[in-house]
Amino acid sequence: MSTRIVVCLDGTNPQYITQSDTPTLDAIAAKGFSTLGRAVVPTVTNVNNTSIITASFPEVHGITSNYFLDLSTGEEKYMESSEYLLTETIFERIGRRGKKSALLTAKDKLKTLIYRGAQIAESAEKPSRWLVDRIGAPPEFYTIETNHWLFRAAREILVAKSPDFLYLTTTDYATHTYPPEDERSQWNFNQLDRLLGEILNTSSDIEIVVTADHGMNAKSYALDLTRILNEAGVPGTAIPIIKDRHVVHHKNLGGSAYIYLKDPSAMDDAMALLREERGIEMIMPSPEAARLYRLHPDRIGHLFVLADIDTVFGTISAPREEVSIRSHGSLHEQEIPICGFGKGPMAHQPQSNSEVAAWLDT
Ligand SMILES: [Zn+2]
């Protein structure tokens, strides 16, 4: 079996690639395919990485958010442990066939969510000694160069450990910080492309897919849905789906939210109230959201709210505020690049994140 590699470029809409010089990605597309694919909704990191690595939707794998409210205990929790994962990973499937797999993430909490079954699991945040001895310590976390270190680490693991399958997933600090036309972004993608070329040079027998977990857009307006509801006399809590322990790049403001109402019979009042708000594109009861976006019905509260392209939800100091950030989470960050080549039939090219690993696993 050839070495199979999936690379997930965090927070990368197709414009980041088309506006940068990326000869390796061009060569991959020429040898195989390149298409505009779809991310899973909500367009956040944990949901999409889990969809890639389990080849399923949140209705099956259970990861509906970066953060959630556990109704059985009333506690708000980060979805960062594999205890929340309800299905097997591709690492486990490959392992059963006696094959070896490796996982490389930027953030350690993503590693702990999806590592099950991977014989090798490393993160830039907490790398093991042998990796640091070989390629040096990772740079400070909130830098463009973190992902460059991760690509070098992937190359080192391929050379030293010869896994049959490797999943490399980056962090979106750079795209939260710079738009595609910024020269620092163009430099970043050019460097990543060069390092990807070095990964491909480790063997003549590689199959690869490069994709993203979600896109990224500039946001100018923020709503605090919890404040808006509570001030109107409809008690409830809006859980920001993007919420992350690492808050530097998006301030926990994202384009979708799950609303947990204190009194579920107030659902119509809450929907009527929020429909009046500028910035809200869609609002629906959770059973409808579960059907439409294939979400796990027990983990999405009572209402699912999606923002328009300019708006984000989160905890701010007023009900409504002007902001200037780059973020994701809405339907407008669903478009992602997918390119790759392999030995399998090209007729079944992956069109969405949940199909990427399945395509390589055929
Ligand atoms: Zn992400």
Boltz pocket constraint, residues with backbone or C-beta under 6 A from the ligand:
constraints:
  - pocket:
      binder: B
      contacts: [[A, 10], [A, 11], [A, 44], [A, 45], [A, 46], [A, 172], [A, 213], [A, 214]]
      max_distance: 6.0
